[in-house]
Amino acid sequence: MSAKIIDGKIIAADLRARVATEAARIRRDHGVTPGLAAVLVGADPASQVYVRSKVKQTEAAGMASSEYLLPATASQAELLAVVEKLNHDPLVHGILVQLPLPGGLDPQGIVAAIDPAKDVDGLSPVNAGRLANGLSALTPCTPLGCIILAKTVHASLEGMNAVIIGRSNLVGRPLVQLLLNENATVTIAHSRTRDLAPVCARADLVLAAVGKPEMVKASWIKPGATVIDVGINRIALADGKTRLVGDVAYSEALEVAGAITPVPGGVGQMTVACLLANTLRAACAIHKLPAPAI
């Protein structure tokens, strides 16, 4: 029997709709329009497409969107000046600096300069520290999306044995904290973990975020386990074309897992939806309004 396919498109669309409803309500009741500012340095085509998507979806949700485009030659000081301007702009509630940055710029220094209250990517040391200490914080969007997707299959993650493959600051490490908050039992593994396959095979919930195409095989998955595939890798085909695959060998895992996210159409859909949700949350917190009902 094939696994249930966790449709990120439908789940993300539902979250965006709830964000739009709440954004309209706080605009009507409190005169506040949540605002997201996106900062793009250089002309990386993938980053340009991603930022355009964020701008389009922000506006579709009834929120204000602004873009700040800097040349690839921009200095650290010039980028910091833009961030500082946005930190003090009362119409901006969320600041997104698109990563990766061109060589010569220090991304950690830039992220640390963002006002934690407006850090809708959840990557600043303050938000990362609050999350690690079990306190309320703006949370990285991709891990947050993973939790939402998993909870469409399991009403509660409490007591589940979860294995995360990948230890990045963007996904793996914050996922540990979010799963602990859900009272799951968490193992964090990575590409250098010894005997990785049997470690994964014990898991009720596998979250693959290692950046290696189709690394996780069906034999690594416990029958009936839920698989959340964060990976997005472009591989070359024999005819010269390319296709997107995840970190999980999807077609074979489909026959073993109980539920699985596809690539594309899974976690990626949730990232922007969670960015909008974080912007709404930030706007409410900055204006001392109750947390939105999303």
Secondary structure, 3 states (H helix, E strand, C coil): CCCEECCHHHHHHHHHHHHHHHHHHHHHHHCCCCEEEEEEECCCHHHHHHHHHHHHHHHHCCCEEEEEEECCCCCHHHHHHHHHHHHCCCCCCEEEECCCCCCCCCHHHHHHHCCHHHCCCCCCHHHHHHHHCCCCCCCCHHHHHHHHHHCCCCCCCCCCEEEEECCCCCCHHHHHHHHHHCCCEEEEECCCCCCHHHHHHCCCEEEECCCCCCCECHHHCCCCCEEEECCCEEEECCCCCEEEECCECHHHHCCCCCEECCCCCCHHHHHHHHHHHHHHHHHHHHCCCCCCCC
